Amino acid sequence: MMINADKARVGQIVYTYNHWSNTVEKGSITKLFDDGAYVQSKCAVDKNGKFICQTHGTGGGKFEDLYETALAAYAAQEVKESEKAAEYCEQIKDVPSLLTFALNHCLCGEEYTDYSAIRAYKASAKRLLGIDL
């Protein structure tokens, strides 16, 4: 469940997806603003909210990107990633567009990796070539 803007408070524990590390991070609200909050990251967590590793930093997020549980944050990210992958799959119509797609998207660039593009590329390779990457 997304954080309710009317009930958000400084010190509240929230979960947010970090696209740089492709993880959900647990943090606490340090400051509120009109449509979001600043969050001090504490640690990366799995879907059950269990500690994975220590994280550092403060970031701003809109309330629509802050969640009450780790599971809710992972589920919301999965929906966003699936929707983006579906959009990408529509762009890949044939083998030439599959090859061009790989040149135009970051499939393995560490913090710049586009995980939706990877998902679309693999699905399209299987659909067009029968290759299960």
N, C-alpha and C positions, 0 to 999 in steps of 0.2 A: 504494500500500500504506500502510495505517495505521501509525503509529509503535508499535513494540512497547514496552509499559510497562517491561518488565524490562531493556530495552537502552537506554532513553532516558538521556541524559546532558546536563549543563550544557554549553552551547556548541554542541550539535548543531543543524544547520540543519534546519528543518521548514517546511512549507507549510500554510497554513490559509485558509479562506474568510472574508472580511470582508463581512458582510451590509450594512454601512453604505455601502461603496463598490462592492459587487457585483464584487469582484475577489479573486483569490488573492494572498496576501502571503507573501513569503519572510521568515523570521525565525530567530532563534536562541533556544534555551532558556536562560533565565537562572536559573530555580529550579524544582525538582521538588516536587510534592506528591502525596498518595496516589493520585489517579486522573487526574492531569494535570500541567500545567506552565505557568509564566509564559513568555511569548514576547515578545522585543523585536523589533518589526517593522523590516525593513530597506527593502523595496521591494515594489511590486506587480509581478507577473510574468504573462506569457502562459502558455499551455498547455505550451510548451516550456521554461519557466523563464527566458525572456528578460526583461530589465528593461523595465518600462513607465514607472514613475515612482517617485520616492522616497516613502516613507511613514514615519510616526513613531508611537511609542506602544508601550505594553506591555499585553498582555492575557493573561488566563488561559484555558486551554482544556483540555478533557478529552482524554486520549490518543486517544479515538475520533474526534476532530476535527482531529488533527494528522497530516500525511502526509509521506512520504519524498520525494515528487516533486510538482511543480506539476500534472502531468497527473493524478495520482491525486486531488489535491484538487479539481480541476475536475470529474473524473468522479463523485466522491462527491457534489458539490453538484448536478450534473445529475440524479442519481438522486433526491436529496431533493426537488429542485424539481419533477421530474416526478410524484413521488408526491403531493405537496401539490396540484399543479395538477389531478391526477385527482380528488382529494377535492373540490376546489372545483367541478369540472365536474359532479359528482354533485349539487351543490346548485342548479345552474342548469338548471331543467327547461323553462322557457318564457320568453317575452319579458319578462313582468313580473318574474320572478326574475332575469333578466339585468340589467334596469334597477336593481333593488334592490341587486344584487351590487356594481355600480359605486359605489353610494352608501355601502356598508358596508366597502369595502376601499380601501386606499391604492394607487391605480394610477399616481400620478405625484407623489410627495411627497418627492423627493430621497432623503435617507437613510432615510426611512420607507417607501419604495416596496416593495410586495410583488410581487416578480417572478413568483412562482407564480400570483398572482391575475391579473396581466396575461396570462400564458399561457392561463389558464383562460377569461378574458373573451374573448380573441381567438378561441380554439377554439370557444367557445359562440356567439359572434356569427356565425361562419362556419356552424356546424351549424344554428342556428335561423333565420338571416336570409340566409344565402348571402353575407355581407359578409366580405371578406378584409381585415382591418385591418392 
